[in-house]
Amino acid sequence: MQQAVSNVRNRHVNVSPNDLVQELLNSKRLLESQRVHMAQFASALSTIMSARSQATWRELKRLYDPLDPDRDSIQLRRLNAAERARHEREFLALLNSTIDAANFEVLPRGDVLAQLKEKVSVEGVKVSVDQDKYEFIRVWTRGRARTQQVHWTRRASKLLRWARGQPDVQDLQQIYPRCLVACKQKDQISLKVFKNVEDDKLELLLPDIKIDMSNFDRNMLYGTLAVTTVTFLMRMNASFQDNLALGPVKGGLAAIIITAGFLGYRLWDGVSNNRHRYLARYHKTLYFQNVASNRSALALLIDRAAEEEFAETLLAYFALVTSPGSLTHRGLAVVVEDQLLRDIFGVHVQFDTEDAVRKLHELNLIANTTRHSHFGVEAISAIPLPQAAQAMQSMTARDMRALR
């Protein structure tokens, strides 16, 4: 069970496009005479971003088709090794640019491999992933949050948990609201998108997990079995000797056998419960936390990238057009991050000003760029809202004709 307890500064604008437009239209920064033009501008901008994402979507589908594990169409010509390698490079390059546009961040390879090595889980079982089965494993995340974790675990003393190598249950756990995994096996690339993934549970996102009892539990179980066996043999040997003095010894040996057998059963039962609990967690991750797979994961990335491009462009233009004068890049970031996203929506975002300004230049929405002669700081201003709305509507018509 997870309960969000804190906000973390993220790159992506975690506000839905509809809510974003509605709140900006109701903002006090916008004059009443500007609301109609702003609504027209936002609608046209959304259409442009969606139309442009379709070209990327078509190219991604073409490149992914021979690499898709779920492909059900007939392959008329099989690619040779060189063609497949070139195909894969082009696909991964376009995939990386789409992932970056969707504001996902790549996890360092060393951190990923460290999480997939053999370790003892919180549940008390030893888990590992056979990395040799994969040609590569890459993980991207979007957003981070600190959450309150409520775990159900078997009672175990700190000494027993330490001996087993079992990590302590953290009160505050970092999770990734969205996590993308790409792995290659046998000339095929699998893509999976998951939600609410704990940062120390990355092995749950991959198949072929090996689950075993911890070394401490194995040694304890084998030790209990050895004590039971030796004691039983001693008890059998004493039974063949008709000696009254051995009576107490026989009783003591019988008590040891019963005690060791009981402890062995409890240990085996605990290990089995730990394994079942970890498997339940694994199945929950694959069934309830899997958002999209393979081609549907690509569609989700394209959609998120288009939404991020739209949100960043709209916020940057809104901040510029509603400001009394021109803004520096730093000033633009302060307006978007503090006065818009934090004050209106209550979210903390690290706004990518450079990328937003670049998109405004591409759409010809920048009216003027000046550089302060003393400080060397660039300041920008946007074209008026009626002119921008008309330009966006004309551009929308051109982009829609190009798609036909």
Secondary structure, DSSP 8 states (H G I E B T S, - for coil): -EEEEE---BSS--S-HHHHHHHHHT-TTS-GGGHHHHHHHHHHHHHHHHHHHHHHHHHHHHHHGGG-TT--S--SS---HHHHHHHHHHHHHHHHHHHHHTT-EE--HHHHHHHHSSEE-TTSEEEEE-GGG-SEEEEEEE--EEEEE--------HHHHHHHT-----SEEEEEEEEEEEEEETTEEEEEEEEEEETT-GGGGSS-EEEEE-HHHHHHHHHHHHHHHHHHHHHHHHHTS--GGGHHHHHHHHHHHHHHHHHHHHHHHHHHHHHHHHHHHHHHHHHHSEEEETHHHHHHHHHHHHHHHHHHHHHHHHHHHTSSS-EEHHHHHHIIIIIIIIIII---B---HHHHHHHHHHTT-EEEEEE-TTT--EEEEE--HHHHHHHHHHHHHHHHHHH-
